[in-house]
Amino acid sequence: MNTFKITPKKERRVNGILLTPEMTVTIKVPSSTPFYNGAKELKDALMKQYGFDYEKANCSANDFIIKNVSEE
């Protein structure tokens, strides 16, 4: 399993939802990228920790800084 620390690049407001760089999550995925299966783990983590709806905000991988922390 790979562990990723995912941080939004900048503040973004879409459809009345706010995404900020303080909304950092750490997730574990079996793949080399956290977006391999539609970012399911990322969506779940953002919803659980911040009540942020990834799909409603129309986010993509380009909105995040992705750091693989399983190698540290």
Contacts in CASP RR format, 6 or more apart in sequence:
PFRMAT RR
TARGET T0000
AUTHOR 0000-0000-0000
METHOD contacts of the structure
MODEL  1
MNTFKITPKKERRVNGILLTPEMTVTIKVPSSTPFYNGAKELKDALMKQY
GFDYEKANCSANDFIIKNVSEE
1 28 0 8 1.000
1 29 0 8 1.000
1 30 0 8 1.000
1 70 0 8 1.000
2 28 0 8 1.000
2 29 0 8 1.000
2 30 0 8 1.000
2 31 0 8 1.000
2 32 0 8 1.000
2 68 0 8 1.000
2 70 0 8 1.000
3 26 0 8 1.000
3 27 0 8 1.000
3 28 0 8 1.000
3 68 0 8 1.000
3 69 0 8 1.000
3 70 0 8 1.000
4 26 0 8 1.000
4 27 0 8 1.000
4 28 0 8 1.000
4 29 0 8 1.000
4 34 0 8 1.000
4 66 0 8 1.000
4 67 0 8 1.000
4 68 0 8 1.000
4 69 0 8 1.000
4 70 0 8 1.000
5 24 0 8 1.000
5 25 0 8 1.000
5 26 0 8 1.000
5 66 0 8 1.000
5 67 0 8 1.000
5 69 0 8 1.000
6 24 0 8 1.000
6 25 0 8 1.000
6 26 0 8 1.000
6 27 0 8 1.000
6 34 0 8 1.000
6 42 0 8 1.000
6 64 0 8 1.000
6 65 0 8 1.000
6 66 0 8 1.000
6 67 0 8 1.000
7 21 0 8 1.000
7 23 0 8 1.000
7 24 0 8 1.000
7 64 0 8 1.000
7 65 0 8 1.000
7 67 0 8 1.000
8 19 0 8 1.000
8 20 0 8 1.000
8 21 0 8 1.000
8 23 0 8 1.000
8 24 0 8 1.000
8 63 0 8 1.000
8 64 0 8 1.000
8 65 0 8 1.000
9 21 0 8 1.000
9 63 0 8 1.000
9 64 0 8 1.000
9 65 0 8 1.000
10 21 0 8 1.000
11 18 0 8 1.000
11 19 0 8 1.000
11 20 0 8 1.000
11 21 0 8 1.000
12 18 0 8 1.000
12 19 0 8 1.000
12 57 0 8 1.000
12 59 0 8 1.000
12 63 0 8 1.000
13 19 0 8 1.000
14 56 0 8 1.000
14 57 0 8 1.000
14 58 0 8 1.000
14 59 0 8 1.000
15 56 0 8 1.000
15 57 0 8 1.000
15 58 0 8 1.000
17 52 0 8 1.000
17 53 0 8 1.000
17 56 0 8 1.000
17 57 0 8 1.000
19 52 0 8 1.000
19 57 0 8 1.000
19 59 0 8 1.000
19 63 0 8 1.000
23 46 0 8 1.000
23 49 0 8 1.000
23 50 0 8 1.000
23 52 0 8 1.000
25 42 0 8 1.000
25 45 0 8 1.000
25 46 0 8 1.000
25 49 0 8 1.000
26 45 0 8 1.000
26 69 0 8 1.000
27 34 0 8 1.000
27 41 0 8 1.000
27 42 0 8 1.000
27 45 0 8 1.000
28 41 0 8 1.000
28 70 0 8 1.000
29 36 0 8 1.000
29 37 0 8 1.000
29 41 0 8 1.000
31 37 0 8 1.000
33 66 0 8 1.000
34 41 0 8 1.000
34 42 0 8 1.000
34 66 0 8 1.000
35 42 0 8 1.000
35 61 0 8 1.000
39 54 0 8 1.000
39 61 0 8 1.000
42 54 0 8 1.000
42 64 0 8 1.000
43 54 0 8 1.000
43 55 0 8 1.000
46 52 0 8 1.000
46 53 0 8 1.000
46 54 0 8 1.000
47 53 0 8 1.000
47 54 0 8 1.000
END
